[in-house]
Each structure stands twice: as structure tokens, then as C-alpha cells.
Amino acid sequence: MNGSIWILAGEASGDTYGARLAEELRRQAPAVPLRGMGGAAMRAAGVELLVDSSKLGVIGLVEVLRHLRTFLRIFKELVTRAAAERPAAVVLIDYPGFNLRFARQMKELGIPVVYYVSPQVWAWGRGRIPEIARLVRRMLVLFPFEVEVYRGTGLDVRFVGHPLIEIMDARREAGLVREPDTVLLLPGSRYGEIARLLTPMLETVRWLRARRPELRFVLAAPNEGIAARCRTRLAAAGETTVMIDVGRTQHWMQRAGTGLAASGTVTVEAAILGLPLVVVYRVNPVTYRLGRWLVKIPFFTMVNLVAGKRVYEEFLQGEVQAARLGPALAAILPGGPRRVEVTAGMIEAVSALGGGGQASAEAARLILEVAGGA
């Protein structure tokens, strides 16, 4: 095989998946140069970063528009570089607003595209499926139901399993015992999520503490920037008992008894590690109004979609208030009326995601097939 392989990821979860993929690509084809767009994890895995994506993790139409000039500059630079270098394959990881446009440019240049982690077109844009089938050489999906989404399009779609299973298995801590009275708060990894979700989470803490004074509350922050925002809000609310821990989210997922989390990849991680959750989300009101028109799915939490039923209770926009969240959390505390049901549902969902723990290795093999035949 001649040429490099590019991997383009625009968010933290994509950076994590891209890093595992890069490790497998280097193991299976050590002579192939790896370049692309990603963050610290991909850099550590041996990817030469053409773009550091750590500042590109914005969500929603309004937020993207604020960063439009930066996106356009990065996009143009990458297309120009790809035209000159002509990689053997370009691997796109989720991030559809950017990556689908990049796929169009690669199609025009005759550079094969493998999409790893399908855009959620089954939720917000089934009309774009024919275009994706035209632009993409091979689609590697993480969720079993996604194969059916592309049936009849002629696109080569392969279910590889979810890389989070192998990632979380590697982060399990032997001997760690759950603390039934510890409740984990996971308000998100973006500043906007902290602004919209932490206040109702703290109100829920007060609701629960009034009824279950033995409970202990821990907030897991992914980095110091998020932790600083959380400390400011805790101080403003006069909350002094919630402990903030930085960079140990998976540790607390294995240690806490129950959790309250912002919707996102973290909910799949929690299911794999066995932590019952209540899930919440709020977005910019303009984004939400557009989303109500575009998105037609029964649940917004991925664990529920995979299981095909309500495993985690989920609350959106105006529903995110202590009067709703408190009783939902109380119901899944150890001994609560939904605890057994949620535990069984998590096991079912994780099994459907593919428990073999070989998603990254299989994805690398299928990508090298495409690159070798470019």
C-alpha cells in the first residue's frame, strides 16, 4: 500500500476512538503514516496532527455559526493538503457537519473515504442517506440497528461493535467496590452544558439530601477548565458539600452507586461500567426548536435506543428540574423500585453493542482493505 491514512475527528469522543484505531493501524500496518485532525489522545497514539480539534467541540446551530470562520479556514487547508498528498484513504469519525463536506471534496479528488461512527442520520436526516452512500466507500457502524438504516443504498456497511467496550475494559480498576450512598454528577464536557445543566443538578442534590441525608455527592469533571466553571457555580449556589474530582470519571463510574448525567457518550460508558443513571439534556432554545422538527426518534439516550426501551430515565429541556429528577434518581438508588430493571437493561444494551472487545482491530482491518485497493 502506498500513501498515508488520514483520520479526522472533531470531538473528544472521536479523538478517543481515533486513538484506539490509530494504535491498531500501527500494529497491523506499522509502515503506514497516520495524519489527520484530532486531539491529545490521537497525538499520543502516533497520529501527526494537521489540526488540533480540541477547541472544535461545539454543539448546535447557534454555537457552530459563532465559529464558522475558523471551520472554513481549517476545511480549506485540509482539502488543499489532501489534494497535494493524496492519502490512500481518509477515515472520518462522526462530526458530520464538517466531515460530510470533507467527504464531498475527497470524492471529487478520487480519494476513498471510510466513515467510522456513522452520522446519526436515522435521527435527523434520512434524506441525506443517498448522498452518504454516493460519497463513502465503506461505512463502519458502532450500533447494530444502523446496518438496516443503509440497506438498499448499495453502500458497503459493516457493524464492528463499539470501541468503548475495549476502552472501558482497559480502565476497570480491580478491587473497586461500589459505594451505595454515593451519587455521581456528570454535568458534561462543554461549557454550555455546565451553564444549562449544573444548576438543576444542584437543585436535585438539595431535593435528595432533604430526603436521604446519608447520600454523598461527587461531581466528576473531565478537565480543570470544566472543574473551574463548576466551582464557580457551586459557590454561587452556596453548595459546599459536593466534592469535585478532575480526570477520574471512569473511576467514579465504578465507585458510585448511582448517577445523574448529561446525555452523550458518557451514558454508554456508564452502561458498560454498570452505573445506573438518570439522563438529562438542554440545548440552546433555537437549536431545540429546530431539533424538534428534524429529529424523529423515541429516545435521545443511546443506551435506550440500543435496548429499544427506556433503560435510563431521560429528561429534556423544561423537564430538567428537581421535582422530576429527584424521584427518578430515588427510584434507581440501591433498593429502589427501578434498580433491578435498570441493571438488567444496561446488560442487555452492552451485549447488543458487541461484547467481543475487538471493534478497533476490526475497523483497522477493514480500513486497510480500502486503503490497499485505493
N, C-alpha and C positions, 0 to 999 in steps of 0.2 A: 504493500500500500504506500502510495506517495502522498505527501502533504500532511497538514496538521488537522486536528479536530478542534472545532470551537465549541464551547459550552457557554450559553447565555442565560444567566439567572438574574432576576431583578429584585428579589426579596430575600429575607433571612431564611425562610424555609427552603427556597430554591437553592440558596448558597449551600445549605446543609446537604441537600440531595446531590447537588453538583459535585460537592467534595467527595462523597462516597462513590459517585460514578467515576470521578477522576482517579481515585485510588484503584478501582477495578480496571479502568482502561490502562493505567500504567502497569498493572500486574499482567494483563492479558497481551498488551502491545507496548512494551516499555520504550520502544524507539520512536513512538508517535508523539510529536509535540502537541501539547494542550494549551490552548489560549482561550480568552473569552472575557465575559463580563460576570463579576461575582464579588464576593466579599472575603473576609479573613479566612473562612474555612476552605474555600476553593484555592486561595493562595497557598495555604498550608499544605494542601493536597497536591501541589505541584503545577497548578494552572498559572500560566503567565497572564496576569490581569491586564487587559487593554483598557478596561473601565472598572473602577471600584463602584459597585452598586449599592454600597451600604447606606447612601443617602437618597436612594431612589424608591424606598419602600413607602410610597404614599398610596392612599386608597380613596376611591370616589371621584366623581367627575370634577367637582369643585377643586379638590386638592391637586389633581393632575393638571388642571388648567394653570394653576399658580406656578407649576414647574415646567411649563410647556417649552420654553426656550432652551432649558437645559436638556430635555429629552431630544429635541430636534438636533441640537449640536452633536450629542453623543451618537444619535442614529446615523447622521451623515458621515461622521468619522469612521464608524464601524463598517458601513457599506463600502466606503472608499477603500478601506484596508482589506476587506474581503475580496473586492474586485481585483486588487493587486496580488494578494496572496493565494487566492483560490484554494481554500481548505478542502480537504477530502469530504468532509461532512460538517454541518452545523447542527448542534443539538440545542433546541430551545426548551427551556424549563418554565412552564406555566407563563405568567406575566404577559397575557395576551394582547393588551393594548399596545405594547412595544413589539413583542415577538411576532405577532401575526403580520405586522407591517414589514418586519425584517424578513419574514418568510417570502413575502411577495418579491422583494428585491433579490433574494437568493434564487428564486425561481427564474427570474429574468436573466440572472447570471449563469444559470445552469449548475448551481451548487446544490447538492442534495441536502434536504432538511429532514432531520428526525425530531419529532416533538415528543418530549419526555415530560409527563404530567400534563394531561390534556387540559386545554381551556375548558371552563365549565359551561360549555355551550348548551348542555342539556338543561341548564338553569336559566340562562339569559340570552341565548342567541342561536336557536336551532337553524335559523335561516343562513347562518354562516358555515354550517357543516359542509355544503358542497364546495365552498371556496377552500376550506381547510383541506379537503380531500384532493383538490387540484394542486395545492401548494406543497403538500407534505409527502415525502417518500414513504415514511413509516411512522406510525403513532404508537407510543408505548404508554399504556394507561395503568394507573395505580388501583383503580376500583373496578371490580368485576362487571358492574352494570354498564360501564362505559363502552364495552365492546359492542353492545347492542345499539348504542347511540349512532355508531358509524356504519351499521350494517346496510348493505345495498349501495354504498357510495364507491366501492372499488378501492378504498383506502386500506392499506396493509396495517391492521390494528392488532397489537399483541398485549395481553394482560400479563404484567411481570410481577405483580404483587407490590406491596407498599414498602419503600425503603425504611420507613420509620420503625418497622418491626426489628430490623437488624440494628438500627441506630440505638433504639431504646434498650434492646437486649444487651448491647455493649455497655450501657450506662447503669445497669442494675447493680445495686450495692448489696453484697451478700450480708446476711445477718440483720438487715434493717427491718425493724418491726413497726407496724402502723400504730400511731397514737390516736385512739378513737375520739378523743376530745379536741383534736387539732383540726381546725378548718383552714384550708389554703385559699388565699385570694390571688387570682391571676387576672389582673385588670387589663393586660395587653402589652404589646411591644412597641406601640406607636404613641406619640404624644397626644394625638386626637382621641385615642381610646381612653387614655388616662383622664382627659378632660371630661369625657362624656360618661364614663362608667364608674370611676372610683367613688364619687360622692354617693350614688345609690348603693354601692357595695358597703360603704361605711355605715350608711343608714341601716342596712341589713345586719351588719355586725351588732349595732345597738339593739335592734329588734331581737336578735338571737340571745345576746348577753342578758337581756332583761328576763328571758325565759329559761335560759340554760347558762347560769353564771359560771359553770365549770369549764366552759369552752375556751380554748386558746386560739388566737387568730394570727396567722403568718401570711405576709404578702411576699410573693416571690417576684423579684424584678430581674429582667434579663440582662440589664447593664446599669451602670452608675447614673447615666442620664435619666433613665426612666425612674430609678430609685429617688433621685433628687426631686423630680416632679411629684412623686408620691409623698415624700416627706413634707413638702410644702403644703399639700392638700390635707394631709393628716394634721399638721399643726393648725391650719386654718379651721379645721373641724373640731379642734380640741381633743383629738384622739391620741392617746398616749400609750395604749396597751397593745396595739397591733405591731408586731415585730416585722421589720423589713429585712429580707435577706437577698443578696445580689448574686446572680450567676449560679444558683443551685436549684433551678426549677425542678429538674428531674429528681433530685434528692428529696424535695418536699412532696413530689407526687407519690413517692414510695413511702413516705413517712406519715403524711397527714391522713386523717380518716375520711375526710370529705372535702369538696372544693367548690368554689364559685368562680367561673372563668368567662373571659371574653371569648366569643366564637373565633375559631381559627384552628391552625394545625395543632395547637396545644391540646385541643379536645381529643384528637386522635392519639396523641402521646399519652394522655391520661388514661384512655381506654386500654392501651397496650400495657401500661403500668398498673392498671387495676384500681384507679381512683374514681369513685362515683362523683359526678359533677351536676351542678345546675349551670346552664349556659345562658349568657346574655349578650346583646349587641345593640349598639346605637350608631347611626351614621349621620352625616350632615343631612338636615331635612330635605334639601333639594335632591341629594343623591337618593334618599329613601323614597321620595315621591316618584322619581324615575324608575327606581328598582321595583316598586310595586307593580308598575306597568310592564316591565320587562321580564321579571323573574317569576316563573310559574313552577314552584317545587313545593312539596308538602312540608319540608323541614329546611332549616338553614344550617343545622349542625350536621357535619359529615358523618359522625357515628350513627345518627338516626337514619340518614339516607342509606348508608350501607346496610344497616339492620332492617330497613324497611318498616320501622316503627319507632315510637317515641321511647328511646332508652334514657337519654338525658332530657329533663325538662328544659325548655328553652323559652326565653322571653326577649321581645324585640321592641325597640323604641319606647313608647309610653308605658309598656308593660314592665319596664325595668324600674321597679320601685319596691321598697322593703316589704310592703304589705303582700306582694306576690312572691318575692324571692325568699322571704323568711320561712313561710310554711313549706315551700318546695324544698328548701335545704333541710328543714327539720325532718321531713319525710324520708330523706336518704341518709341521715346520720345513723351510725351503728344502732341497730334495734328498731329503726324507723320502718314504717309500713311499706316503703318502696325500695328498701335497701337490697333485698334479695333479688327483686325484679331487675334493678339496675345492674347489679353484678352479673347476672346471667346474660343480660343484653350486651354488656361490654364484651364478654367472652365470645358471644355469637358474632359480633361485628368484627372483632380481631381475627377470628377464624376465617371470615369471608375475605379479609384483606390478604390472605395468603400467609400462612404461618411458617413457611419454609425458611424465611430469612435470607433469601438469595436474590432479592429484587435488583440490587445494584449490579451483581455479577451477570444476571441475565440481560439487563438493559445494556451493559457494556458489550456483551457478545453480539446482540442484535444491531447495535450502532456500528461495530466494527464490520459486520456484514455489509452494511450500506456503504460505509467508507471504502471498503475494499473493492466494491463494484462501481465506484463513482466514475 
